[in-house]
Amino acid sequence: MKLVIAAAMQEELAPFHGSYNVKQLLKRGKTVIEEVLDQNGYALYLVETGIGKANAAASASILCETIKPDVIINTGSAGGFLNEVEIGDVVYGSRLSYSDVDATGFDYIFGQVPQMPSEYSLNQDWLTLFDSLDSSKDYSIHKGLIVTSDSFMSQLDLVKRVKDLFPNALASDMESTAIAQVASFYAIPVVNIRGISDIAGVGAATSFDTHLGKAAAHAFQETKRFIGILVENQEIK
């Protein structure tokens, strides 16, 4: 089994670098791929994708062609929506969609790239794994829709528009749906595990700077826990 842990920034990968011994395999543009050494029974790679959809898609293409993983775990921080989550919580993305794609004039669903799915959902086997997880004593775990945009969710009018369009959305990030779109071409599942660093539209930029470390640490804890479950269930695809 080959597992990839992908995050946009070094700060989001810092807890993994503090826990694993790695060697760099490839650096291309914003993409940095590292192999985790001394693994038992499976191969593990860390990937820094760069921020935003284009960087994430480029990284996903590179790693799908070079590493050919069985699973991509996209992790790091996200902005949570008010009254859905709290800072420090972790959201498992069971569904991923774009919140800034509008081709509705051609009868597509808002968020749907023309000729592509309206959203990217995990199959029931993966959802069953999600449902087996209990909340940590230090933070709550949520499972549901995460939306992706090239905009950081700091402006209240933008946040309101996104929430009106996606009332069930728990959080917003800037990479995951792009990674899922590319990975779907290779039939590689993408699991999105995000720590909440800020509440969208509520002092989000300042909160992000303050709580990024906490969000990354909690996402790291959940990612390691989820990898343990995957290793025990290697038949899951």
ZALODREN-994809 format. One record per residue (C-alpha): x, z, y. Coordinates in steps of 0.001 Angstrom, whole numbers, padded with zeros to 6 digits, always signed. Example, Ala and Ser with C-alpha at 12.3 -4.5 7.8 and 13.67 -1.06 7.14 Angstrom:
2
+012300+007800-004500/+013670+007140-001060/
This chain:
237
+000000+000000+000000/+001240-000924+003479/-000142+001053+006411/+000375+000303+010105/-000124+002837+012882/-000557+000975+016176/-000754+002472+019662/-000428+000999+023126/+002225+003286+024588/+005300+005280+023643/+003524+008435+024810/+000817+007863+022199/+003406+007338+019455/+005523+010317+020525/+003962+012755+017991/+004702+010274+015186/+008302+009838+016349/+008629+013613+016342/+007430+013767+012735/+008912+010651+011140/+012387+009153+010761/+012162+005475+011768/+014244+002344+012179/+013352-000571+014434/+012558-003819+012642/+011382-006115+015447/+010959-006247+019220/+009107-009188+020709/+007628-009005+024196/+005710-005718+024378/+005542-005442+020593/+007890-002995+018891/+007637-002569+015098/+009391+000343+013382/+009566+001231+009699/+009071+004850+008697/+011831+005853+006310/+011689+008129+003273/+008049+007461+002400/+006815+008183-001119/+004409+005737-002748/+003473+003628+000267/+005057+001806+003197/+004347+002989+006745/+005068+001256+010038/+004695+002267+013688/+003775-000431+016203/+003798-000179+019987/+001432-002927+021155/+001536-002670+024928/-001547-001974+027035/-004606-004229+027172/-006364-006793+025046/-003838-009637+025307/-000870-007448+024378/-002866-005861+021545/-003945-009234+020157/-000389-010569+020310/+000912-007510+018474/-001811-007747+015864/-000915-011390+015206/+002777-010563+014862/+002279-007651+012483/-000353-009457+010386/+002091-012338+009893/+005253-010283+009372/+004173-006962+007818/+000925-008128+006169/-000515-004586+006067/-003414-003389+003945/-004752-001271+006822/-004154-001063+010572/-004827+002355+012097/-005184+001914+015856/-004688+005255+017564/-003822+006945+020841/-006038+007923+023757/-009428+006823+025039/-011844+007642+027814/-014950+009419+026586/-018427+009044+028021/-020021+012041+029706/-022313+014134+027489/-021012+012359+024362/-017569+013920+023870/-015171+016387+025485/-011512+016123+026435/-009374+016740+023354/-012040+015589+020900/-011263+012784+018446/-013465+009730+017929/-013383+007632+014771/-014584+004140+015652/-017046+003019+013010/-018025+000073+015254/-015981-001799+017857/-017183-004140+020599/-016022-005608+023899/-017703-004192+026989/-016466-006879+029399/-017415-010125+027619/-020524-011919+028886/-021631-015182+027268/-025317-014254+027367/-026053-017506+029201/-025417-019223+025871/-027622-016784+023906/-024793-014578+022707/-025128-010795+022701/-023373-009037+025568/-019899-008160+024345/-019772-011049+021870/-017003-013620+022180/-018551-017045+021530/-018394-018032+017866/-017202-014543+016906/-019102-011493+015573/-021071-009373+018032/-019105-006324+016871/-016585-005273+014234/-017887-002664+011796/-016214-000835+008958/-017711-001323+005513/-019553+001457+003687/-016512+002546+001671/-014626+003329+004873/-017652+004990+006445/-017924+007230+003394/-014334+008337+003996/-015204+009092+007622/-018203+011146+006529/-016001+013272+004275/-014078+014614+007275/-014855+017985+008798/-014182+018884+012417/-010978+020688+013271/-011189+024254+014531/-009449+023088+017722/-011545+020020+018581/-014654+018141+017499/-014708+014893+015536/-017174+012119+016365/-017918+008851+014577/-019508+005834+016231/-019137+002969+018684/-015964+002520+020741/-015952-000273+023309/-012933-002175+024606/-012283-003424+028123/-009313-004535+030205/-010584-002131+032878/-009688+001565+032929/-012965+003452+033233/-012386+005211+036552/-015154+003698+038716/-018599+005239+038380/-020462+001958+038929/-018498+000309+036107/-019016+003284+033814/-022760+003236+034477/-022966-000497+033770/-021103-000169+030482/-023180+002806+029392/-026411+000986+030304/-025308-001951+028149/-023955+000217+025308/-025993+003444+025334/-024579+004527+021965/-020932+004141+022987/-018845+007288+022603/-015613+006105+024206/-013780+003201+025788/-010257+001933+025133/-008262-001154+026104/-007052-002519+022753/-009013-001798+019581/-011576-004609+019483/-008877-007196+020197/-006852-005850+017271/-009938-005897+015055/-010747-009481+016063/-007284-010751+015117/-007121-008637+011956/-010468-010060+010830/-008820-013483+010506/-006592-011917+007837/-009329-009770+006241/-007391-006617+007182/-009519-003563+008050/-008884-001743+011330/-009531+001967+011682/-009652+003270+015257/-008817+006963+015752/-008709+008022+019402/-008097+011304+021159/-010135+011772+024352/-007858+012112+027368/-010473+011804+030104/-014185+011490+030798/-014982+008029+032121/-015626+008053+035871/-014965+011793+036290/-011477+012006+037807/-010406+009818+034926/-006958+008749+036150/-005842+012275+036975/-007311+013631+033748/-005568+010906+031755/-002181+011927+033156/-002914+015607+032519/-004383+015375+029027/-002650+012346+027471/-000332+014585+025458/-003228+016601+024029/-005207+013457+023186/-002198+011875+021471/-001465+015062+019499/-005032+015368+018227/-005180+011665+017340/-001881+012130+015483/-003291+015046+013486/-006366+013054+012484/-004342+009944+011675/-002071+011891+009352/-005104+013486+007718/-006776+010120+007277/-003631+008607+005774/-003674+011397+003207/-007201+010398+002243/-006206+006719+002025/-003287+007480-000254/-005650+009363-002566/-008089+006420-002535/-005844+003385-002783/-008638+001347-004299/-010376+001417-000872/-009961-001957+000874/
